[in-house]
């Protein structure tokens, strides 16, 4: 039974190559685990590769984190040409992440989608991505930059509690065509999409990495507090 005071928070697994055998490793970043635990949740790495497994896995948790990772296959949003700079594209990662997102949305389960997670949320709802960001006034890979919350009536603004913040970015892809039932709620100075949220389900997507600044920074910690509190209310 889920501990109401410390709910189980599922973390979508990151598929990793194994150096000691033929099968992949399933893992999660320590920074995400620590942020969930500090916010009062008990992190659990989910194990699933398709919708059937995702539905079963979500039975055990009260909310989910879709973390960052590699790039997505452009075929998922109908593009046959692939940019040569695509990195770490893995079919199992794509299918597993989309299965978890779809299952969570069906259940209206609280979801915090970070970086790749936000992009995959957009793909799952029929959106598309910029496969590779060209140089602009903002460097989006391994950089800290300003982010503006553009919709002050949004869940994003409520959770972050600030109209502007500074975020750590590690991404070469970005939201292009917005998926159904989503709204854009934050942008970078070059217009890049920095946050999206579902219009009816409790799903929040952040392009930057709040987990890398969560310790000692309330603005970055609050998304994890929101997720855990939502799970408790569940």
N, C-alpha and C positions, 0 to 999 in steps of 0.2 A: 504494500500500500504506500502511496506517495505521502511523504511527510509534509503536512500543510505548512509547517513553519519553515521548512527547508525543502522546497519542491525540486523534483528532478527536472533538470534543463537539458534537453537533448542537443548535442553538437553534431552537425552533419560531418561525416568522416572525410578526411583528406586521404585520397589513395596515393600511396607512396611506393616507389620501387624497393624491393627487398634485396639486400646484398648477401643474404644467407639462405636463399631458397627461391623457388620459381613463382611464389605467390606474392601479391601485394601486401603492404602493411596498411592498416587503417589507423589514423591518428588525428590529433588535434593540437593546435598551438598552445603552449603553456600560457601565453598571455591571455587567450580567450578563457581557458580553464580558470585561471586565477581571478579574472574579472567577474565571471559568473559566481564563483565561490565567495568572493568578497561582497557581492551584492546580496548574498543570502540564499543562493541556489546551490544545488548539488549537481555538478556537471557530469553528463553521461555521453560517451561517444557512441553514436548510433551505428549500426551495421546493416546496410541495405544497398541494393543495386537496382531495385525496380519497385513499382507501385505496391505490389503485394507485400514485399518485405517492409516498405516504408510504413504502410498502414499498421502492420504488426508492431513495428518499432515505436511508433508514436503512442501506442496503448500505454507505454510505461512512463511517459513524460508529460509535463504540463506546459511546456513551451520549447521553442527551438532557436538555435543560432545557426545561421548559414554563414560560414566564415569565408575568408579570402582564399585564393588559390590560383591555379593556372588559367589559361584562356579557354574559351568555349568554342566548340566546333561551329563555324559559320553556317553549316548545313541546317542547324537547328532553327535558324531564322531565314532559311530559303536562299542563302548565297552559296554559289558553287565555287567562286574564286576565293582563294585563301591568301591572306597577306603573308609574305615570307617571314615576317617577324613574330608570327604566332608562336607561343611557347606553352609547353606542358599541357597540350590538348589530350584528354583521356576520355574515351567513350563511357567507361564505367562511372567516372566522376560526373559527367553530364547527365547520364540517365538516372543515377542515384540522387543527385541534387534536385533535379526536376521532379522526381517521384516524391521526395520529402516535401517539397514546396507545395505540390498539388494536394497531397494528403493533408498537410497542415491548413491550407486554405479551405479545404472542404470541411474540416473540423472547426474552423475559425480559431485555431490555436495561435497564441501570441508568437510572433516571429521577429527576430532581429537579424537582418541580412546585411553582411558587411562585405564591401569591395566586390569580389567575384560573386558573392552571395546575392548582392543587390542586382548585379547584371543578370544572374540566372533567374531571379524573381521576374525581371522584366521579360526575359526570353520565354519563361513558362507561361506568361500571359499574352504571348503573341507579339512582343516587341523585338527590336533588333539592336545591334551594337555597332559602334565604330570599331572596326577590327584593330586598327592601330592609330593612336593619336599622333598627329603631326605636331611639330614644334609650335608653341604658342607663347603667349605672355605668361603662362603658368606651366611650370614643370610638374608633371603628375607622377613621375617615377622617382621614388626615394627623395621626397621633398616635403617640406612643411609649408602650407600656404593658407591664405585667407579663404573662408567659406561664408557665404551670406545666406541666411534663412530667408527665402523670398515670400513664403506664405505664412504670415504670422498667426493665422487661425488654424494652423496645421498641428497634427500630432507631433511632428518633428520639432516645431517651436515649443510645444508644451513639454516635451521630453528634455530637450537640450536646455531650455530656459534662457536662451540668449538669441539675439538677432544676428550675431556674428561670432565666429570662432576661428580658431586655427587648427587645421587637421593635418595628420601625417598621411601621405598618399604613396601607394606602391601599385600603380595600375597603368597599363598601356591601352586598355580598352575603355569604352564609355557607352552610356545609353544613347542610342540614336532615335529610333522610332519607339515611342512610349507604348507599353502594353496596355491592354484593356483594364479598366477599373483602377488605374494608377494615376497619381498626380505627382508632378515635380514640385519639391518644396525647398530646395536649396541649390545654389549654383556657385561655381568658382568665378573668379574675375574674368576668365576667358569665355564664360557662358557654359562651361561644362557642367553636366548634371552631377550634383553632389549628394542629393537625397531624394528618395521617392517614398511614397506610402500608398497603401491600398485604401480605396475610398470607403469600403465597408468592413473589411476584415482588419484585425489588429496586427498588421504587418508593416514594419518600418525598415527601409533600406538606406544604408549610409555608404557612400563611396569611399570615404576615408576610413582609417583604422582607429576607432576609439579605444580599443583594448591596449594600444601602444602608449596611450597617455592617461589611461584610467586611474592609475595609482597616483594619488595626490592632485588630481584635476577633476573637480566635481562635474564640469560640463561634459567631459568625456566619459565619466563613470555613470552618469545618469541613464544612458540607454540600457545599461545592464540592470540598474535598479528598476527601471520601468518594466523590463522583461520579467524579472523575478516577481515583482509586485503583481503584474498581470497574471502570472502563473498561480500565485496564491489566491487571487480572486476567482480564478478559473472555473 
